[in-house]
Amino acid sequence: MLEKNQRIKSLLYLLLDAALLFIGFLLANYIRFNFVRFFEPGGAGPALAVARDPRNILAGLGTSLVLVLIYWVAGIYSNARLHGLAERCTKIAVINAAGIMIFVAALYLMHLDDYSRIVLALFYLLATAAVVFERMVLRWVDRARRRKGLGLRHILLVGGGKSAALYLRALEHNPYYGFVVD
């Protein structure tokens, strides 16, 4: 039952990440072409035409899905509780940078040459910030649930040596791991 619920939870996180990434892409385009001044001679011209192109939206949707797939392969959605927030956030930042490179390659293949670099930078910043913030909120919610005694994993510690005592002490000092020694 626990494994089934964990799979559903991971799938929901995956869908939430995909939605956040796509919203970050749309927001980056909106901010760039509505609030950032144009410093190009003659205004936005070709870049604004690219922003309105339906292929741009498809490229953003495809990039969001590719990023989520890479998150899954990298183990972001694993149910291991011992991975730190800093490690996962670093993975997310690196994967998002790789996603920008994939996006640039997709733009090249679709012959969208006049694409705004500011949009790419805003997309990276917004997508990374949104997914990291989501992870922070989810971690806070999980810790609050574990303080109430929900979602705990019961383990049996066999042995009584020094290493078992150190392990028990580590679990007692880090209750947010969600392990209870029976």
N, C-alpha and C positions, 0 to 999 in steps of 0.2 A: 504494500500500500504506500509506504514511504517513497519508494523508488518511482512509482507511478505519479504521485503528487509532485515529486521533484522534476520529472520530465515535463509535466504541464506547466510548472512554475518557470522552468528554463525556456519553454516555448513562448510563454507570455513575455518574458524579458527580451527574447529575441525580437518579437513583434514590436514591443515598445521601443527597442533600440532602432529598428528600421524606421519607425514613424518619426522618432526624434532626429535621425540623420536626414531624412527627406525634408522635414520641416526646417532643419538648419540650412539645407541647401536653398529652399525657397526663400527663407529669411535673408540669407546672404545676398541673393539676387535682388530682393526688395530693398534692403539697406543700401546696396551699392548704387542702384539706379534711381533711388528716391531721396537719399540723404547725403551721399558723398558727391562732392563737386567734381565736375569734369575738367580735367587739366589737359585734355587732348585738343589739338587744334581742330576747330570745327565741331566741338561737342562730342557726344557719345557715338553718334553715327552708327558704324558697323557693330559696335559692341551692344548697343541697345537692340539692334535687329536680331542679334544672336540670342539675347535674353528672352525675346518674345518668340523664338523659334520653338515649335513643339519637340524638336529633337533634343533641345536643351533639357526639357522636363524629363524626357525618356532617359537621357544620360544621367541626370540626377537620381532618378529612381533606380536605374541599373547600378549606379555607384553605391547607393544605400544598401541594396541587396548584396552586392559583392562585399562590402565592408562587414555586414552581418555574417556572411558566410565565413569570412576570414576570422572574425571574432570567435565563431564556433570552432573552427579548426585550431585556433590558438588556445582554446580551453577557457575562454572568458565565462562561458556558461556552465562550467563544471560545478559540481556540488561540493567540491573540496572546501573545507572551512578554514584551512590553514594558509591559504594564499592571502597575502596582505593587500590592503587597498592600494598602497604605493606600487606594488608589482603589477596589479591589474590596470591601474591608471597609466603606467608607463607603457604596457602592452597596447592599450587603447590609443595612446598618442602616436606610437610608432605605426600601428596599423592604419590610423587615419592619414598619416603622412604617405604611406604606401598607397592608400586609396586615392589620394590626390594625384599621384603619379598614374594610376590606372585611369582616372578620370581624364587626365591630360591626353593619355593614349587614345581613349575613346573619342575625345574631341578631334584629335588628328585623323582618326579613321573615318569620322563622319564629316570631315572637311569643314569644321567650325574653327577656322583659324583665328578670327578676331575675338577671342574670349578674354574677358577681364581678369587680370591677375589679382585684383582686389577681391573679386568674388571668390576666387580660390582660397585666398588667405582668410577671408571672413568665414567661408564654409569650414575650413580646418578649425578655426578658433571656436565657432559656434557648435560644431558637431562634437569636438573634443570636450568642451565645457559642459554641454548638455548630457553626454553619456557619463562623464565623470560625476557630475552632480547627481544623476540618477543612481549611480552606484553608491554614492554617499548616503542618499536618502534610503535606499534599500537596506544598506548596512545598519543604519540607525533603526529602521523598523524591525529588522531581524534581531538586533540586540535588545530592543524593548520587549519583543515577544519572548525571547529567551529568559529575560529577567522575570517574566511572569510564569515561567516554567513550560512554555509552549515551544514546540519544534526542537526539543532536545534529543540528542542521540545518547542512548544508554550503552555504556561499554563495560566490559568485565576485565579488570586488571588482574592478571595472574602473576604471582611472584611477590617477593617481599624484599628484594635487594635494594641497593643504593639507586640503581637506575629506575626501578619502579617507583621509589619514593620521589625522585626528581621529576618523573613523569606526572605523578599525582599532584605534586606541588605546582607544576606548570599549568595543569588543568584547573586547579583551584584558584590560581592567581589570574587566569585568563578565562573568566566565565563566558565571555562573549564568543568563544569557540563553539559553545553549544554542546559540550560533552559532559555527561554525568557519569561518574564511576559508581557502578552498583556493587 
